[in-house]
Amino acid sequence: MDENEETLRRLSLHDEGALAHALGAYADAAVPGLDARCSALARLAATIALRGELPSYLSNVEAAMAGGATHDDIIGVYLAVASQVGAAAANKAEEELEAALAAQRPPVA
């Protein structure tokens, strides 16, 4: 059994140590099977679905862009998730995402 399968097995058994490891080890990094860009975009999708707050949007947008994501990729995640999470979550996400993207734009000289 490889390491990923063992981790999933331990998580399915509610192993607190495995959960702590997974939460800590993969909090802001690539996860098995996904590169840093895709991991950050997946976290962004979860942030949208869970009606996250601005700090979560800021860190996930920053991580996605550091991993090579573009503004179009980030907006694409929003568009893909918005119809699934409902109007209230989509509206909140739109405001928070706009602020997070603005924070990533270079300053105007």
Contact map, one row per residue, 1 for C-alpha under 8 A:
1110110000000000000000000000000000000000000000000000000000000000000000000000000000000000000000000000000000000
1111110000000000000000000000000000000000000000000000000000000000000000000000000000000000000000000000000000000
1111111000000000000000000000000000000000000000000000000000000000000000000000000000000000000000000000000000000
0111111100000000000000000000000100000000000000000000000000000000000000000000000000000000000000000000000000000
1111111110000000000000000000000000000000000000000000000000000000000000000000000000000000000000000000000000000
1111111111000000000000000000000000000000000000000000000000000000000000000000000000000000000000000000000000000
0011111111100000010000000000000000000000000000000000000000000000000000000000000000000000000000000000000000000
0001111111110000000000000000000000000000000000000000000000000000000000000000000000000000000000000000000000000
0000111111111000000000000000000000000000000000000000000000000000000000000000000000000000000000000000000000000
0000011111111110010000000000000000000000000000000000000000000000000000000000000000000000000000000000000000000
0000001111111111011000000000000000000000000000000000000000000000000000000000000000000000000000000000000000000
0000000111111110000000000000000000000000000000000000000000000000000000000000000000000000000000000000000000000
0000000011111110000000000000000000000000000000000000000000000000000000000000000000000000000000000000000000000
0000000001111111011000000000000000000000000000000000000000000000000000000000000000000000000000000000000000000
0000000001111111111000000000000000000000000000000000000000000000000000000000000000000000000000000000000000000
0000000000100111111100000000000000000000000000000000000000000000000000000000000000000000000000000000000000000
0000000000000011111110000000000000000000000000000000000000000000000000000000000000000000000000000000000000000
0000001001100111111111000000000000000000000000000000000000000000000000000000000000000000000000000000000000000
0000000000100111111111100000000000000000000000000000000000000000000000000000000000000000000000000000000000000
0000000000000001111111110000000000000000000000000000000000000000000000000000000000000000000000000000000000000
0000000000000000111111111000000000000000000000000000000000000000000000000000000000000000000000000000000000000
0000000000000000011111111110000000000000000000000000000000000000000000000000000000000000000000000000000000000
0000000000000000001111111110000000000000000000000000000000000000000000000000000000000000000000000000000000000
0000000000000000000111111110000000000000000000000000000000000000000000000000000000000000000000000000000000000
0000000000000000000011111111100000000000000000000000000000000000000000000000000000000000000000000000000000000
0000000000000000000001111111111000000000000000000000000000000000000000000000000000000000000000000000000000000
0000000000000000000001111111100000000000000000000000000000000000000000000000000000000000000000000000000000000
0000000000000000000000001111110000000001000000000000000000000010000000000000000000000000000000000000000000000
0000000000000000000000001111111000010011000000000000000000000000000000000000000000000000000000000000000000000
0000000000000000000000000101111101111111000000000000000000000000000000000000000000000000000000000000000000000
0000000000000000000000000100111111110010000000000000000000000000000000000000000000000000000000000000000000000
0001000000000000000000000000011111100000000000000000000000000000000000000000000000000000000000000000000000000
0000000000000000000000000000001111100000000000000000000000000000000000000000000000000000000000000000000000000
0000000000000000000000000000011111111110000000000000000000000000000000000000000000000000000000000000000000000
0000000000000000000000000000011111111110000000000000000000000000001000000000000000000000000000000000000000000
0000000000000000000000000000111001111111000000000000000000000011001000000000000000000000000000000000000000000
0000000000000000000000000000010001111111100000000000000000000011111110000000000000000000000000000000000000000
0000000000000000000000000000010001111111110000000000000000000001000000000000000000000000000000000000000000000
0000000000000000000000000000111001111111111000000000000000000001000000000000000000000000000000000000000000000
0000000000000000000000000001110000011111111100000000000000011011001000000000000000000000000000000000000000000
0000000000000000000000000000000000001111111110000000000000011001000000000100100000000000000000000000000000000
0000000000000000000000000000000000000111111111000000000000000000000000000000000000000000000000000000000000000
0000000000000000000000000000000000000011111111100000000000010000000000000000000000000000000000000000000000000
0000000000000000000000000000000000000001111111110000000010011000000000000000100000000000000000000000000000000
0000000000000000000000000000000000000000111111111000000000000000000000000000110010000000000000000000000000000
0000000000000000000000000000000000000000011111111100000000000000000000000000000000000000000000000000000000000
0000000000000000000000000000000000000000001111111111100110000000000000000000000000000000000000000000000000000
0000000000000000000000000000000000000000000111111111000000000000000000000000010011001000110010000000000000000
0000000000000000000000000000000000000000000011111111000000000000000000000000000010001000100000000000000000000
0000000000000000000000000000000000000000000001111111000000000000000000000000000000000000100000000000000000000
0000000000000000000000000000000000000000000000111111100000000000000000000000000000000000100110000000000000000
0000000000000000000000000000000000000000000000111111110110000000000000000000000000000000000010000000000000000
0000000000000000000000000000000000000000000000100011111110000000000000000000000000000000000000010000000000000
0000000000000000000000000000000000000000000000000001111111000000000000000000000000000000000000011011000000000
0000000000000000000000000000000000000000000000000000111111100000000000000000000000000000000000000000000000000
0000000000000000000000000000000000000000000000100001111111110000000000000000000000000000000000000000000000000
0000000000000000000000000000000000000000000100100001111111111000000000000000000000000000000000011001000000000
0000000000000000000000000000000000000000000000000000011111111100000000000000000000000000000000001001101000000
0000000000000000000000000000000000000000000000000000001111111110000000000000000000000000000000000000000000000
0000000000000000000000000000000000000001101100000000000111111111000000000000000000000000000000000000000000000
0000000000000000000000000000000000000001100100000000000011111111100000000100000000000000000000000001100000000
0000000000000000000000000000000000000000000000000000000001111111110000000000000000000000000000000000000100000
0000000000000000000000000001000000011001000000000000000000111111111000000000000000000000000000000000000000000
0000000000000000000000000000000000011111100000000000000000011111111110000100000000000000000000000000000000000
0000000000000000000000000000000000001000000000000000000000001111111111100000000000000000000000000000000000000
0000000000000000000000000000000000001000000000000000000000000111111110000000000000000000000000000000000000000
0000000000000000000000000000000000111001000000000000000000000011111110000000000000000000000000000000000000000
0000000000000000000000000000000000001000000000000000000000000001111111000000000000000000000000000000000000000
0000000000000000000000000000000000001000000000000000000000000001111111111100000000000000000000000000000000000
0000000000000000000000000000000000000000000000000000000000000000100111111100000000000000000000000000000000000
0000000000000000000000000000000000000000000000000000000000000000100011111110000000000000000000000000100000000
0000000000000000000000000000000000000000000000000000000000000000000011111111000000000000000000000000000000000
0000000000000000000000000000000000000000000000000000000000000000000011111111100000000000000000000000000000000
0000000000000000000000000000000000000000100000000000000000001001000011111111110000000000000000000000000000000
0000000000000000000000000000000000000000000000000000000000000000000000111111111000000000000000000000000000000
0000000000000000000000000000000000000000000000000000000000000000000000011111111100000000000000000000000000000
0000000000000000000000000000000000000000100110000000000000000000000000001111111110000000000000000000000000000
0000000000000000000000000000000000000000000010010000000000000000000000000111111111000000010011000000000000000
0000000000000000000000000000000000000000000000000000000000000000000000000011111111100000000000000000000000000
0000000000000000000000000000000000000000000000000000000000000000000000000001111111110000000000000000000000000
0000000000000000000000000000000000000000000010011000000000000000000000000000111111111000000000000000000000000
0000000000000000000000000000000000000000000000010000000000000000000000000000011111111110110000000000000000000
0000000000000000000000000000000000000000000000000000000000000000000000000000001111111110010000000000000000000
0000000000000000000000000000000000000000000000000000000000000000000000000000000111111100000000000000000000000
0000000000000000000000000000000000000000000000011000000000000000000000000000000011111110110000000000000000000
0000000000000000000000000000000000000000000000000000000000000000000000000000000001111111110000000000000000000
0000000000000000000000000000000000000000000000000000000000000000000000000000000001101111111000000000000000000
0000000000000000000000000000000000000000000000000000000000000000000000000000000000000111111100000000000000000
0000000000000000000000000000000000000000000000011110000000000000000000000000000001001111111110000000000000000
0000000000000000000000000000000000000000000000010000000000000000000000000000010001101111111111000000000000000
0000000000000000000000000000000000000000000000000000000000000000000000000000000000000011111111100000000000000
0000000000000000000000000000000000000000000000000010000000000000000000000000000000000001111111110000000000000
0000000000000000000000000000000000000000000000010011000000000000000000000000010000000000111111111000000000000
0000000000000000000000000000000000000000000000000000000000000000000000000000010000000000011111111100000000000
0000000000000000000000000000000000000000000000000000000000000000000000000000000000000000001111111110000000000
0000000000000000000000000000000000000000000000000000110010000000000000000000000000000000000111111111000000000
0000000000000000000000000000000000000000000000000000010011000000000000000000000000000000000011111111100000000
0000000000000000000000000000000000000000000000000000000000000000000000000000000000000000000001111111110000000
0000000000000000000000000000000000000000000000000000010000000000000000000000000000000000000000111111111000000
0000000000000000000000000000000000000000000000000000010011001000000000000000000000000000000000011111111100000
0000000000000000000000000000000000000000000000000000000001001000000000100000000000000000000000001111111110000
0000000000000000000000000000000000000000000000000000000000000000000000000000000000000000000000000111111110000
0000000000000000000000000000000000000000000000000000000001000000000000000000000000000000000000000011111110000
0000000000000000000000000000000000000000000000000000000000000100000000000000000000000000000000000001111111000
0000000000000000000000000000000000000000000000000000000000000000000000000000000000000000000000000000111111100
0000000000000000000000000000000000000000000000000000000000000000000000000000000000000000000000000000000111110
0000000000000000000000000000000000000000000000000000000000000000000000000000000000000000000000000000000011111
0000000000000000000000000000000000000000000000000000000000000000000000000000000000000000000000000000000001111
0000000000000000000000000000000000000000000000000000000000000000000000000000000000000000000000000000000000111
